[in-house]
Amino acid sequence: MSGLPMERLKPCLVFSYVAVDYLRPFTIRGKVQKRVHGKCYGVIFPCMGVRAVCVDLAEDYSTDGFLQVLRRFVSLRGSPTKVFSDVGTQLVGASNELMKVVDGLEWTRIKEVSSEKLDGLEWHFSPGNAPWYNGAVES
């Protein structure tokens, strides 16, 4: 058995170190047209230190759908320091998209307007075909 990651042992604020994963698809009904059915996906954000859990719904299995869920999570819970996830295509795409956006931003202007600093976000991926590596989410 390997050692625990430092993020699990250090005292920290809630949702400073989070893991991310998609849940199975859910069938939903339309709000106006009750006979119309669609799919949505659950996204789970467990805290690595405190073990609190935040669950949200994504409209689809795309990078844009995940970025909307991440935006809602950051607006409610604050910006995490580190994000741990598996190598799902939408999660890797979201990480790459965030890196492009972060590089093109004017941080002096954002620091004037915002109280949170988002440039410290680190994204760590577990190896492919190793669900036991990211056990906080999988359990």
A tleap script that builds the chain and sets N, CA, C and O, in Angstrom:
source leaprc.protein.ff14SB
mol = sequence {
  NMET SER GLY LEU PRO MET GLU ARG LEU LYS
  PRO CYS LEU VAL PHE SER TYR VAL ALA VAL
  ASP TYR LEU ARG PRO PHE THR ILE ARG GLY
  LYS VAL GLN LYS ARG VAL HIE GLY LYS CYS
  TYR GLY VAL ILE PHE PRO CYS MET GLY VAL
  ARG ALA VAL CYS VAL ASP LEU ALA GLU ASP
  TYR SER THR ASP GLY PHE LEU GLN VAL LEU
  ARG ARG PHE VAL SER LEU ARG GLY SER PRO
  THR LYS VAL PHE SER ASP VAL GLY THR GLN
  LEU VAL GLY ALA SER ASN GLU LEU MET LYS
  VAL VAL ASP GLY LEU GLU TRP THR ARG ILE
  LYS GLU VAL SER SER GLU LYS LEU ASP GLY
  LEU GLU TRP HIE PHE SER PRO GLY ASN ALA
  PRO TRP TYR ASN GLY ALA VAL GLU CSER
}
set mol.1.N position { 0.842 -1.174 0.000 }
set mol.1.CA position { 0.000 0.000 0.000 }
set mol.1.C position { 0.888 1.238 0.000 }
set mol.1.O position { 1.826 1.338 0.791 }
set mol.2.N position { 0.594 2.159 -0.870 }
set mol.2.CA position { 1.416 3.366 -0.966 }
set mol.2.C position { 0.968 4.391 0.080 }
set mol.2.O position { -0.079 4.242 0.711 }
set mol.3.N position { 1.777 5.422 0.243 }
set mol.3.CA position { 1.479 6.472 1.210 }
set mol.3.C position { 0.377 7.394 0.715 }
set mol.3.O position { 0.068 7.442 -0.476 }
set mol.4.N position { -0.207 8.125 1.658 }
set mol.4.CA position { -1.253 9.074 1.310 }
set mol.4.C position { -0.636 10.321 0.684 }
set mol.4.O position { 0.488 10.688 1.025 }
set mol.5.N position { -1.350 10.974 -0.224 }
set mol.5.CA position { -0.848 12.234 -0.771 }
set mol.5.C position { -0.817 13.316 0.316 }
set mol.5.O position { -1.599 13.269 1.266 }
set mol.6.N position { 0.061 14.260 0.175 }
set mol.6.CA position { 0.191 15.343 1.156 }
set mol.6.C position { -1.087 16.169 1.260 }
set mol.6.O position { -1.370 16.739 2.314 }
set mol.7.N position { -1.860 16.239 0.183 }
set mol.7.CA position { -3.097 17.012 0.191 }
set mol.7.C position { -4.123 16.420 1.146 }
set mol.7.O position { -5.000 17.140 1.625 }
set mol.8.N position { -4.034 15.126 1.432 }
set mol.8.CA position { -4.945 14.476 2.366 }
set mol.8.C position { -4.518 14.697 3.812 }
set mol.8.O position { -5.331 14.527 4.721 }
set mol.9.N position { -3.264 15.071 4.046 }
set mol.9.CA position { -2.734 15.175 5.403 }
set mol.9.C position { -2.618 16.608 5.910 }
set mol.9.O position { -2.685 16.839 7.117 }
set mol.10.N position { -2.444 17.585 4.998 }
set mol.10.CA position { -2.252 18.968 5.420 }
set mol.10.C position { -3.580 19.594 5.850 }
set mol.10.O position { -4.603 19.354 5.209 }
set mol.11.N position { -3.584 20.389 6.920 }
set mol.11.CA position { -4.795 21.145 7.245 }
set mol.11.C position { -5.033 22.205 6.183 }
set mol.11.O position { -4.106 22.905 5.776 }
set mol.12.N position { -6.275 22.321 5.735 }
set mol.12.CA position { -6.585 23.272 4.666 }
set mol.12.C position { -8.046 23.678 4.759 }
set mol.12.O position { -8.817 23.105 5.528 }
set mol.13.N position { -8.410 24.663 3.973 }
set mol.13.CA position { -9.800 25.067 3.867 }
set mol.13.C position { -10.581 24.018 3.095 }
set mol.13.O position { -10.000 23.232 2.346 }
set mol.14.N position { -11.875 24.003 3.270 }
set mol.14.CA position { -12.722 23.057 2.552 }
set mol.14.C position { -12.664 23.365 1.060 }
set mol.14.O position { -12.721 24.528 0.662 }
set mol.15.N position { -12.552 22.333 0.240 }
set mol.15.CA position { -12.486 22.399 -1.216 }
set mol.15.C position { -11.248 23.138 -1.726 }
set mol.15.O position { -11.283 23.715 -2.813 }
set mol.16.N position { -10.143 23.130 -0.950 }
set mol.16.CA position { -8.878 23.646 -1.466 }
set mol.16.C position { -8.235 22.636 -2.407 }
set mol.16.O position { -7.661 23.014 -3.428 }
set mol.17.N position { -8.328 21.363 -2.070 }
set mol.17.CA position { -7.821 20.279 -2.906 }
set mol.17.C position { -9.003 19.373 -3.226 }
set mol.17.O position { -9.558 18.729 -2.336 }
set mol.18.N position { -9.388 19.326 -4.499 }
set mol.18.CA position { -10.566 18.546 -4.887 }
set mol.18.C position { -10.199 17.536 -5.961 }
set mol.18.O position { -9.220 17.703 -6.689 }
set mol.19.N position { -11.000 16.492 -6.042 }
set mol.19.CA position { -10.935 15.532 -7.129 }
set mol.19.C position { -12.210 15.702 -7.954 }
set mol.19.O position { -13.220 16.179 -7.437 }
set mol.20.N position { -12.174 15.319 -9.220 }
set mol.20.CA position { -13.314 15.496 -10.114 }
set mol.20.C position { -13.530 14.226 -10.903 }
set mol.20.O position { -12.574 13.596 -11.356 }
set mol.21.N position { -14.790 13.848 -11.068 }
set mol.21.CA position { -15.118 12.725 -11.936 }
set mol.21.C position { -16.579 12.828 -12.339 }
set mol.21.O position { -17.393 13.454 -11.660 }
set mol.22.N position { -16.887 12.192 -13.468 }
set mol.22.CA position { -18.259 12.136 -13.963 }
set mol.22.C position { -18.954 10.911 -13.400 }
set mol.22.O position { -18.341 9.858 -13.230 }
set mol.23.N position { -20.245 11.058 -13.112 }
set mol.23.CA position { -21.088 9.941 -12.715 }
set mol.23.C position { -21.794 9.395 -13.951 }
set mol.23.O position { -21.611 9.904 -15.057 }
set mol.24.N position { -22.589 8.372 -13.756 }
set mol.24.CA position { -23.313 7.776 -14.872 }
set mol.24.C position { -24.350 8.758 -15.413 }
set mol.24.O position { -24.712 9.703 -14.712 }
set mol.25.N position { -24.840 8.561 -16.644 }
set mol.25.CA position { -25.861 9.465 -17.189 }
set mol.25.C position { -27.215 9.248 -16.510 }
set mol.25.O position { -27.564 8.136 -16.115 }
set mol.26.N position { -27.956 10.334 -16.390 }
set mol.26.CA position { -29.301 10.308 -15.831 }
set mol.26.C position { -30.293 10.708 -16.913 }
set mol.26.O position { -29.984 11.557 -17.749 }
set mol.27.N position { -31.466 10.115 -16.908 }
set mol.27.CA position { -32.523 10.496 -17.837 }
set mol.27.C position { -33.363 11.571 -17.177 }
set mol.27.O position { -33.804 11.416 -16.038 }
set mol.28.N position { -33.585 12.671 -17.903 }
set mol.28.CA position { -34.365 13.784 -17.366 }
set mol.28.C position { -35.527 14.079 -18.297 }
set mol.28.O position { -35.495 13.719 -19.473 }
set mol.29.N position { -36.563 14.740 -17.767 }
set mol.29.CA position { -37.697 15.171 -18.562 }
set mol.29.C position { -37.580 16.663 -18.823 }
set mol.29.O position { -36.945 17.393 -18.062 }
set mol.30.N position { -38.201 17.103 -19.907 }
set mol.30.CA position { -38.235 18.524 -20.199 }
set mol.30.C position { -39.117 19.272 -19.225 }
set mol.30.O position { -40.067 18.703 -18.687 }
set mol.31.N position { -38.818 20.551 -18.987 }
set mol.31.CA position { -39.619 21.340 -18.051 }
set mol.31.C position { -40.980 21.696 -18.634 }
set mol.31.O position { -41.995 21.636 -17.940 }
set mol.32.N position { -40.997 22.060 -19.891 }
set mol.32.CA position { -42.249 22.452 -20.528 }
set mol.32.C position { -42.899 21.248 -21.203 }
set mol.32.O position { -44.076 20.964 -20.977 }
set mol.33.N position { -42.142 20.553 -22.020 }
set mol.33.CA position { -42.648 19.369 -22.721 }
set mol.33.C position { -42.297 18.139 -21.898 }
set mol.33.O position { -41.168 17.652 -21.958 }
set mol.34.N position { -43.236 17.647 -21.146 }
set mol.34.CA position { -42.985 16.554 -20.208 }
set mol.34.C position { -42.661 15.230 -20.892 }
set mol.34.O position { -42.058 14.355 -20.271 }
set mol.35.N position { -43.043 15.065 -22.145 }
set mol.35.CA position { -42.791 13.800 -22.844 }
set mol.35.C position { -41.402 13.727 -23.472 }
set mol.35.O position { -40.976 12.664 -23.922 }
set mol.36.N position { -40.704 14.846 -23.502 }
set mol.36.CA position { -39.363 14.887 -24.086 }
set mol.36.C position { -38.366 14.429 -23.033 }
set mol.36.O position { -38.366 14.943 -21.914 }
set mol.37.N position { -37.521 13.474 -23.379 }
set mol.37.CA position { -36.508 12.961 -22.459 }
set mol.37.C position { -35.114 13.288 -22.988 }
set mol.37.O position { -34.899 13.354 -24.198 }
set mol.38.N position { -34.188 13.487 -22.086 }
set mol.38.CA position { -32.805 13.763 -22.452 }
set mol.38.C position { -31.869 13.154 -21.431 }
set mol.38.O position { -32.303 12.482 -20.495 }
set mol.39.N position { -30.575 13.394 -21.619 }
set mol.39.CA position { -29.559 12.886 -20.704 }
set mol.39.C position { -28.816 14.046 -20.068 }
set mol.39.O position { -28.608 15.090 -20.685 }
set mol.40.N position { -28.425 13.840 -18.828 }
set mol.40.CA position { -27.489 14.736 -18.165 }
set mol.40.C position { -26.539 13.861 -17.362 }
set mol.40.O position { -26.835 12.699 -17.084 }
set mol.41.N position { -25.408 14.424 -16.996 }
set mol.41.CA position { -24.361 13.666 -16.306 }
set mol.41.C position { -24.069 14.319 -14.968 }
set mol.41.O position { -24.002 15.544 -14.870 }
set mol.42.N position { -23.896 13.506 -13.940 }
set mol.42.CA position { -23.504 14.018 -12.637 }
set mol.42.C position { -22.006 14.240 -12.587 }
set mol.42.O position { -21.237 13.442 -13.123 }
set mol.43.N position { -21.591 15.319 -11.947 }
set mol.43.CA position { -20.170 15.623 -11.743 }
set mol.43.C position { -19.960 15.739 -10.241 }
set mol.43.O position { -20.669 16.484 -9.564 }
set mol.44.N position { -18.988 15.001 -9.722 }
set mol.44.CA position { -18.738 14.978 -8.285 }
set mol.44.C position { -17.400 15.645 -7.978 }
set mol.44.O position { -16.397 15.409 -8.650 }
set mol.45.N position { -17.415 16.486 -6.942 }
set mol.45.CA position { -16.224 17.188 -6.462 }
set mol.45.C position { -16.021 16.836 -4.988 }
set mol.45.O position { -16.549 17.548 -4.134 }
set mol.46.N position { -15.287 15.780 -4.645 }
set mol.46.CA position { -15.001 15.525 -3.226 }
set mol.46.C position { -13.757 16.296 -2.775 }
set mol.46.O position { -12.776 16.404 -3.511 }
set mol.47.N position { -13.820 16.825 -1.558 }
set mol.47.CA position { -12.680 17.518 -0.975 }
set mol.47.C position { -11.684 16.472 -0.486 }
set mol.47.O position { -12.074 15.492 0.148 }
set mol.48.N position { -10.414 16.675 -0.774 }
set mol.48.CA position { -9.393 15.706 -0.384 }
set mol.48.C position { -9.060 15.786 1.109 }
set mol.48.O position { -8.691 14.775 1.706 }
set mol.49.N position { -9.183 16.955 1.716 }
set mol.49.CA position { -8.798 17.111 3.104 }
set mol.49.C position { -9.922 16.829 4.083 }
set mol.49.O position { -9.730 16.097 5.055 }
set mol.50.N position { -11.076 17.394 3.841 }
set mol.50.CA position { -12.188 17.314 4.772 }
set mol.50.C position { -13.171 16.209 4.395 }
set mol.50.O position { -13.970 15.784 5.230 }
set mol.51.N position { -13.122 15.742 3.153 }
set mol.51.CA position { -13.988 14.695 2.609 }
set mol.51.C position { -15.426 15.165 2.414 }
set mol.51.O position { -16.341 14.343 2.374 }
set mol.52.N position { -15.640 16.477 2.293 }
set mol.52.CA position { -16.951 17.000 1.926 }
set mol.52.C position { -17.171 16.719 0.447 }
set mol.52.O position { -16.205 16.558 -0.298 }
set mol.53.N position { -18.426 16.657 0.010 }
set mol.53.CA position { -18.747 16.304 -1.369 }
set mol.53.C position { -19.692 17.343 -1.951 }
set mol.53.O position { -20.649 17.757 -1.298 }
set mol.54.N position { -19.422 17.762 -3.176 }
set mol.54.CA position { -20.303 18.639 -3.938 }
set mol.54.C position { -20.659 17.913 -5.235 }
set mol.54.O position { -19.772 17.457 -5.956 }
set mol.55.N position { -21.952 17.807 -5.529 }
set mol.55.CA position { -22.408 17.125 -6.737 }
set mol.55.C position { -23.187 18.118 -7.572 }
set mol.55.O position { -24.016 18.859 -7.043 }
set mol.56.N position { -22.933 18.142 -8.878 }
set mol.56.CA position { -23.623 19.035 -9.800 }
set mol.56.C position { -23.980 18.257 -11.061 }
set mol.56.O position { -23.510 17.136 -11.255 }
set mol.57.N position { -24.808 18.847 -11.914 }
set mol.57.CA position { -25.215 18.200 -13.160 }
set mol.57.C position { -24.643 18.933 -14.354 }
set mol.57.O position { -24.668 20.163 -14.408 }
set mol.58.N position { -24.127 18.177 -15.313 }
set mol.58.CA position { -23.652 18.722 -16.581 }
set mol.58.C position { -24.661 18.353 -17.660 }
set mol.58.O position { -25.186 17.239 -17.669 }
set mol.59.N position { -24.931 19.279 -18.562 }
set mol.59.CA position { -25.922 19.031 -19.607 }
set mol.59.C position { -25.451 18.005 -20.627 }
set mol.59.O position { -26.258 17.271 -21.196 }
set mol.60.N position { -24.143 17.957 -20.857 }
set mol.60.CA position { -23.619 17.001 -21.825 }
set mol.60.C position { -22.221 16.565 -21.406 }
set mol.60.O position { -21.697 17.002 -20.382 }
set mol.61.N position { -21.635 15.701 -22.214 }
set mol.61.CA position { -20.337 15.099 -21.900 }
set mol.61.C position { -19.235 15.797 -22.689 }
set mol.61.O position { -18.376 15.140 -23.276 }
set mol.62.N position { -19.261 17.121 -22.703 }
set mol.62.CA position { -18.303 17.876 -23.497 }
set mol.62.C position { -17.451 18.763 -22.584 }
set mol.62.O position { -17.710 18.891 -21.388 }
set mol.63.N position { -16.433 19.367 -23.187 }
set mol.63.CA position { -15.566 20.284 -22.444 }
set mol.63.C position { -16.339 21.515 -22.000 }
set mol.63.O position { -16.177 21.971 -20.868 }
set mol.64.N position { -17.175 22.058 -22.871 }
set mol.64.CA position { -17.952 23.242 -22.506 }
set mol.64.C position { -18.930 22.947 -21.371 }
set mol.64.O position { -19.128 23.778 -20.485 }
set mol.65.N position { -19.540 21.763 -21.399 }
set mol.65.CA position { -20.436 21.383 -20.314 }
set mol.65.C position { -19.717 21.285 -18.985 }
set mol.65.O position { -20.244 21.702 -17.954 }
set mol.66.N position { -18.501 20.727 -19.007 }
set mol.66.CA position { -17.728 20.636 -17.772 }
set mol.66.C position { -17.269 22.012 -17.305 }
set mol.66.O position { -17.273 22.280 -16.104 }
set mol.67.N position { -16.874 22.891 -18.222 }
set mol.67.CA position { -16.438 24.230 -17.819 }
set mol.67.C position { -17.573 25.007 -17.153 }
set mol.67.O position { -17.330 25.798 -16.242 }
set mol.68.N position { -18.816 24.787 -17.603 }
set mol.68.CA position { -19.955 25.432 -16.944 }
set mol.68.C position { -20.123 24.919 -15.519 }
set mol.68.O position { -20.396 25.695 -14.604 }
set mol.69.N position { -19.960 23.612 -15.334 }
set mol.69.CA position { -20.058 23.034 -13.991 }
set mol.69.C position { -18.924 23.557 -13.108 }
set mol.69.O position { -19.147 23.889 -11.944 }
set mol.70.N position { -17.710 23.629 -13.658 }
set mol.70.CA position { -16.575 24.141 -12.891 }
set mol.70.C position { -16.779 25.608 -12.521 }
set mol.70.O position { -16.417 26.026 -11.421 }
set mol.71.N position { -17.352 26.386 -13.424 }
set mol.71.CA position { -17.633 27.796 -13.138 }
set mol.71.C position { -18.632 27.925 -11.988 }
set mol.71.O position { -18.464 28.778 -11.117 }
set mol.72.N position { -19.670 27.085 -11.979 }
set mol.72.CA position { -20.632 27.109 -10.881 }
set mol.72.C position { -19.971 26.700 -9.563 }
set mol.72.O position { -20.229 27.296 -8.517 }
set mol.73.N position { -19.119 25.678 -9.627 }
set mol.73.CA position { -18.429 25.217 -8.419 }
set mol.73.C position { -17.552 26.314 -7.837 }
set mol.73.O position { -17.574 26.539 -6.627 }
set mol.74.N position { -16.777 27.004 -8.678 }
set mol.74.CA position { -15.876 28.061 -8.205 }
set mol.74.C position { -16.680 29.242 -7.662 }
set mol.74.O position { -16.261 29.872 -6.690 }
set mol.75.N position { -17.815 29.552 -8.265 }
set mol.75.CA position { -18.600 30.683 -7.776 }
set mol.75.C position { -19.239 30.388 -6.423 }
set mol.75.O position { -19.436 31.304 -5.625 }
set mol.76.N position { -19.566 29.118 -6.151 }
set mol.76.CA position { -20.176 28.768 -4.868 }
set mol.76.C position { -19.154 28.429 -3.783 }
set mol.76.O position { -19.309 28.853 -2.638 }
set mol.77.N position { -18.120 27.679 -4.125 }
set mol.77.CA position { -17.206 27.131 -3.128 }
set mol.77.C position { -15.834 27.806 -3.102 }
set mol.77.O position { -15.054 27.564 -2.181 }
set mol.78.N position { -15.528 28.632 -4.076 }
set mol.78.CA position { -14.214 29.246 -4.154 }
set mol.78.C position { -13.298 28.455 -5.067 }
set mol.78.O position { -13.595 27.317 -5.432 }
set mol.79.N position { -12.200 29.059 -5.427 }
set mol.79.CA position { -11.265 28.427 -6.358 }
set mol.79.C position { -10.381 27.414 -5.641 }
set mol.79.O position { -9.748 27.751 -4.640 }
set mol.80.N position { -10.327 26.171 -6.140 }
set mol.80.CA position { -9.435 25.189 -5.517 }
set mol.80.C position { -7.982 25.451 -5.891 }
set mol.80.O position { -7.692 26.070 -6.915 }
set mol.81.N position { -7.071 24.970 -5.041 }
set mol.81.CA position { -5.642 25.085 -5.306 }
set mol.81.C position { -5.190 23.998 -6.274 }
set mol.81.O position { -4.455 24.274 -7.222 }
set mol.82.N position { -5.627 22.759 -6.036 }
set mol.82.CA position { -5.279 21.630 -6.898 }
set mol.82.C position { -6.529 20.846 -7.244 }
set mol.82.O position { -7.428 20.682 -6.419 }
set mol.83.N position { -6.571 20.364 -8.478 }
set mol.83.CA position { -7.664 19.524 -8.956 }
set mol.83.C position { -7.054 18.209 -9.418 }
set mol.83.O position { -6.114 18.202 -10.212 }
set mol.84.N position { -7.586 17.099 -8.922 }
set mol.84.CA position { -7.135 15.762 -9.307 }
set mol.84.C position { -8.240 15.103 -10.116 }
set mol.84.O position { -9.405 15.148 -9.723 }
set mol.85.N position { -7.885 14.488 -11.250 }
set mol.85.CA position { -8.889 13.810 -12.060 }
set mol.85.C position { -8.243 12.691 -12.863 }
set mol.85.O position { -7.020 12.573 -12.939 }
set mol.86.N position { -9.111 11.870 -13.461 }
set mol.86.CA position { -8.616 10.854 -14.378 }
set mol.86.C position { -8.409 11.506 -15.743 }
set mol.86.O position { -8.603 12.713 -15.889 }
set mol.87.N position { -8.024 10.731 -16.724 }
set mol.87.CA position { -7.688 11.290 -18.033 }
set mol.87.C position { -8.864 11.206 -18.994 }
set mol.87.O position { -8.695 10.821 -20.151 }
set mol.88.N position { -10.061 11.564 -18.520 }
set mol.88.CA position { -11.217 11.646 -19.407 }
set mol.88.C position { -11.018 12.752 -20.428 }
set mol.88.O position { -10.392 13.769 -20.134 }
set mol.89.N position { -11.549 12.554 -21.622 }
set mol.89.CA position { -11.303 13.516 -22.706 }
set mol.89.C position { -11.839 14.899 -22.381 }
set mol.89.O position { -11.185 15.897 -22.685 }
set mol.90.N position { -13.017 14.983 -21.767 }
set mol.90.CA position { -13.578 16.296 -21.456 }
set mol.90.C position { -12.795 16.976 -20.346 }
set mol.90.O position { -12.717 18.204 -20.321 }
set mol.91.N position { -12.212 16.213 -19.426 }
set mol.91.CA position { -11.436 16.810 -18.342 }
set mol.91.C position { -10.085 17.304 -18.830 }
set mol.91.O position { -9.629 18.370 -18.416 }
set mol.92.N position { -9.442 16.545 -19.701 }
set mol.92.CA position { -8.172 16.989 -20.293 }
set mol.92.C position { -8.417 18.215 -21.171 }
set mol.92.O position { -7.627 19.159 -21.160 }
set mol.93.N position { -9.511 18.197 -21.931 }
set mol.93.CA position { -9.855 19.350 -22.766 }
set mol.93.C position { -10.133 20.581 -21.931 }
set mol.93.O position { -9.743 21.685 -22.310 }
set mol.94.N position { -10.806 20.413 -20.791 }
set mol.94.CA position { -11.079 21.546 -19.913 }
set mol.94.C position { -9.792 22.100 -19.325 }
set mol.94.O position { -9.632 23.316 -19.215 }
set mol.95.N position { -8.869 21.213 -18.946 }
set mol.95.CA position { -7.584 21.670 -18.416 }
set mol.95.C position { -6.819 22.473 -19.460 }
set mol.95.O position { -6.272 23.533 -19.155 }
set mol.96.N position { -6.782 21.968 -20.693 }
set mol.96.CA position { -6.084 22.694 -21.770 }
set mol.96.C position { -6.756 24.022 -22.063 }
set mol.96.O position { -6.078 25.024 -22.288 }
set mol.97.N position { -8.085 24.040 -22.062 }
set mol.97.CA position { -8.817 25.276 -22.326 }
set mol.97.C position { -8.559 26.299 -21.228 }
set mol.97.O position { -8.384 27.483 -21.515 }
set mol.98.N position { -8.535 25.858 -19.979 }
set mol.98.CA position { -8.258 26.782 -18.879 }
set mol.98.C position { -6.843 27.340 -18.959 }
set mol.98.O position { -6.619 28.512 -18.656 }
set mol.99.N position { -5.888 26.509 -19.366 }
set mol.99.CA position { -4.509 27.004 -19.495 }
set mol.99.C position { -4.409 28.071 -20.589 }
set mol.99.O position { -3.680 29.051 -20.433 }
set mol.100.N position { -5.136 27.887 -21.690 }
set mol.100.CA position { -5.142 28.903 -22.748 }
set mol.100.C position { -5.764 30.202 -22.257 }
set mol.100.O position { -5.254 31.288 -22.533 }
set mol.101.N position { -6.870 30.084 -21.527 }
set mol.101.CA position { -7.557 31.274 -21.034 }
set mol.101.C position { -6.706 31.997 -20.000 }
set mol.101.O position { -6.611 33.224 -20.024 }
set mol.102.N position { -6.085 31.247 -19.092 }
set mol.102.CA position { -5.276 31.851 -18.033 }
set mol.102.C position { -4.077 32.585 -18.617 }
set mol.102.O position { -3.710 33.653 -18.126 }
set mol.103.N position { -3.463 32.029 -19.656 }
set mol.103.CA position { -2.298 32.679 -20.257 }
set mol.103.C position { -2.663 33.987 -20.942 }
set mol.103.O position { -1.837 34.897 -21.009 }
set mol.104.N position { -3.896 34.099 -21.457 }
set mol.104.CA position { -4.291 35.298 -22.194 }
set mol.104.C position { -4.948 36.373 -21.353 }
set mol.104.O position { -5.358 37.397 -21.900 }
set mol.105.N position { -5.064 36.190 -20.067 }
set mol.105.CA position { -5.760 37.159 -19.232 }
set mol.105.C position { -4.831 38.245 -18.714 }
set mol.105.O position { -3.625 38.044 -18.575 }
set mol.106.N position { -5.417 39.390 -18.435 }
set mol.106.CA position { -4.686 40.483 -17.803 }
set mol.106.C position { -4.894 40.359 -16.296 }
set mol.106.O position { -5.935 40.766 -15.780 }
set mol.107.N position { -3.912 39.800 -15.585 }
set mol.107.CA position { -4.078 39.508 -14.170 }
set mol.107.C position { -4.125 40.759 -13.319 }
set mol.107.O position { -4.727 40.735 -12.245 }
set mol.108.N position { -3.519 41.842 -13.750 }
set mol.108.CA position { -3.583 43.072 -12.954 }
set mol.108.C position { -5.013 43.591 -12.913 }
set mol.108.O position { -5.477 44.040 -11.865 }
set mol.109.N position { -5.714 43.537 -14.037 }
set mol.109.CA position { -7.112 43.988 -14.085 }
set mol.109.C position { -8.005 43.067 -13.257 }
set mol.109.O position { -8.897 43.541 -12.553 }
set mol.110.N position { -7.776 41.765 -13.333 }
set mol.110.CA position { -8.598 40.811 -12.588 }
set mol.110.C position { -8.386 40.978 -11.090 }
set mol.110.O position { -9.342 40.893 -10.319 }
set mol.111.N position { -7.141 41.216 -10.667 }
set mol.111.CA position { -6.866 41.392 -9.239 }
set mol.111.C position { -7.530 42.655 -8.697 }
set mol.111.O position { -7.890 42.711 -7.521 }
set mol.112.N position { -7.695 43.680 -9.557 }
set mol.112.CA position { -8.384 44.886 -9.126 }
set mol.112.C position { -9.867 44.626 -8.894 }
set mol.112.O position { -10.455 45.150 -7.948 }
set mol.113.N position { -10.466 43.819 -9.756 }
set mol.113.CA position { -11.909 43.580 -9.695 }
set mol.113.C position { -12.255 42.440 -8.756 }
set mol.113.O position { -13.237 42.523 -8.019 }
set mol.114.N position { -11.471 41.386 -8.772 }
set mol.114.CA position { -11.795 40.164 -8.039 }
set mol.114.C position { -10.954 40.041 -6.780 }
set mol.114.O position { -9.849 40.576 -6.694 }
set mol.115.N position { -11.505 39.322 -5.804 }
set mol.115.CA position { -10.748 39.088 -4.576 }
set mol.115.C position { -10.031 37.750 -4.611 }
set mol.115.O position { -9.163 37.503 -3.773 }
set mol.116.N position { -10.372 36.867 -5.568 }
set mol.116.CA position { -9.746 35.549 -5.640 }
set mol.116.C position { -8.719 35.511 -6.770 }
set mol.116.O position { -8.879 36.174 -7.795 }
set mol.117.N position { -7.692 34.745 -6.569 }
set mol.117.CA position { -6.623 34.592 -7.551 }
set mol.117.C position { -6.741 33.209 -8.168 }
set mol.117.O position { -6.573 32.208 -7.471 }
set mol.118.N position { -7.027 33.134 -9.461 }
set mol.118.CA position { -7.266 31.853 -10.119 }
set mol.118.C position { -6.035 31.314 -10.833 }
set mol.118.O position { -6.085 30.204 -11.364 }
set mol.119.N position { -4.933 32.055 -10.867 }
set mol.119.CA position { -3.782 31.580 -11.629 }
set mol.119.C position { -2.997 30.504 -10.892 }
set mol.119.O position { -2.066 29.942 -11.469 }
set mol.120.N position { -3.333 30.194 -9.645 }
set mol.120.CA position { -2.628 29.165 -8.895 }
set mol.120.C position { -3.225 27.777 -9.044 }
set mol.120.O position { -2.777 26.843 -8.379 }
set mol.121.N position { -4.229 27.621 -9.905 }
set mol.121.CA position { -4.900 26.342 -10.082 }
set mol.121.C position { -3.975 25.351 -10.780 }
set mol.121.O position { -3.481 25.612 -11.877 }
set mol.122.N position { -3.746 24.204 -10.129 }
set mol.122.CA position { -2.941 23.129 -10.714 }
set mol.122.C position { -3.848 21.940 -10.980 }
set mol.122.O position { -4.719 21.621 -10.171 }
set mol.123.N position { -3.641 21.283 -12.118 }
set mol.123.CA position { -4.453 20.140 -12.492 }
set mol.123.C position { -3.550 18.923 -12.576 }
set mol.123.O position { -2.569 18.930 -13.319 }
set mol.124.N position { -3.869 17.875 -11.821 }
set mol.124.CA position { -3.087 16.644 -11.812 }
set mol.124.C position { -3.954 15.503 -12.332 }
set mol.124.O position { -5.099 15.337 -11.912 }
set mol.125.N position { -3.392 14.719 -13.252 }
set mol.125.CA position { -4.117 13.598 -13.837 }
set mol.125.C position { -3.556 12.287 -13.314 }
set mol.125.O position { -2.345 12.125 -13.164 }
set mol.126.N position { -4.466 11.349 -13.038 }
set mol.126.CA position { -4.032 10.012 -12.647 }
set mol.126.C position { -3.683 9.229 -13.914 }
set mol.126.O position { -4.131 9.593 -15.002 }
set mol.127.N position { -2.898 8.167 -13.792 }
set mol.127.CA position { -2.558 7.377 -14.973 }
set mol.127.C position { -3.803 6.728 -15.590 }
set mol.127.O position { -4.784 6.452 -14.900 }
set mol.128.N position { -3.738 6.496 -16.889 }
set mol.128.CA position { -4.856 5.848 -17.572 }
set mol.128.C position { -5.042 4.415 -17.107 }
set mol.128.O position { -4.076 3.743 -16.745 }
set mol.129.N position { -6.290 3.945 -17.117 }
set mol.129.CA position { -6.651 2.581 -16.713 }
set mol.129.C position { -6.200 2.253 -15.301 }
set mol.129.O position { -5.822 1.115 -15.023 }
set mol.130.N position { -6.233 3.230 -14.408 }
set mol.130.CA position { -5.874 3.003 -13.006 }
set mol.130.C position { -6.911 3.683 -12.107 }
set mol.130.O position { -6.615 4.719 -11.512 }
set mol.131.N position { -8.126 3.116 -11.995 }
set mol.131.CA position { -9.155 3.767 -11.181 }
set mol.131.C position { -8.815 3.798 -9.698 }
set mol.131.O position { -9.344 4.639 -8.971 }
set mol.132.N position { -7.955 2.911 -9.232 }
set mol.132.CA position { -7.581 2.899 -7.813 }
set mol.132.C position { -6.688 4.077 -7.446 }
set mol.132.O position { -6.561 4.407 -6.267 }
set mol.133.N position { -6.065 4.717 -8.435 }
set mol.133.CA position { -5.149 5.816 -8.178 }
set mol.133.C position { -5.905 7.033 -7.641 }
set mol.133.O position { -5.386 7.768 -6.802 }
set mol.134.N position { -7.110 7.240 -8.118 }
set mol.134.CA position { -7.924 8.389 -7.716 }
set mol.134.C position { -9.069 7.900 -6.836 }
set mol.134.O position { -10.239 8.089 -7.168 }
set mol.135.N position { -8.730 7.275 -5.722 }
set mol.135.CA position { -9.689 6.577 -4.899 }
set mol.135.C position { -10.708 7.471 -4.216 }
set mol.135.O position { -11.807 7.010 -3.908 }
set mol.136.N position { -10.382 8.742 -3.965 }
set mol.136.CA position { -11.327 9.625 -3.289 }
set mol.136.C position { -12.596 9.822 -4.115 }
set mol.136.O position { -13.689 9.928 -3.560 }
set mol.137.N position { -12.455 9.872 -5.412 }
set mol.137.CA position { -13.610 10.046 -6.286 }
set mol.137.C position { -14.304 8.719 -6.560 }
set mol.137.O position { -15.532 8.635 -6.550 }
set mol.138.N position { -13.524 7.707 -6.800 }
set mol.138.CA position { -14.086 6.417 -7.210 }
set mol.138.C position { -14.896 5.776 -6.090 }
set mol.138.O position { -15.871 5.075 -6.362 }
set mol.139.N position { -14.515 6.001 -4.848 }
set mol.139.CA position { -15.269 5.380 -3.761 }
set mol.139.C position { -16.586 6.104 -3.570 }
set mol.139.O position { -17.373 5.735 -2.698 }
savepdb mol mol.pdb
quit
